[in-house]
Amino acid sequence: MEKGLRAYAEVLRLVRRLPKEARGYYAKYARENFVNYRQVQEDADALDHIFHRTYHHSLWVLNKYSVDESAANRLKHICFSL
């Protein structure tokens, strides 16, 4: 659960880099997904998949709004660490 909370906090930090009009939508989206997937703690493969998807989806959003991908380096470290 700790890794999930760290990833969620980092996603919210990335949301702050988005244009003001997009922040509310993506903050709400991140929260809804965190709440929906917090029950998956039992399955390590499912968790790995969720963390990889979190990172790649975050990159997609950053690219959509022309935010430098390097902003997601901390999220990458969180999502791909053991």
Protein Blocks (a to p, Z undefined) as FASTA:
>chain_A
ZZmmmmmmmmmmmmmmpcfklmmmmmmmmmmmmmmmmmmmmmmmlmmmmmmmmmmmmmmm
mmmnopafklmmmmmmmmmpZZ
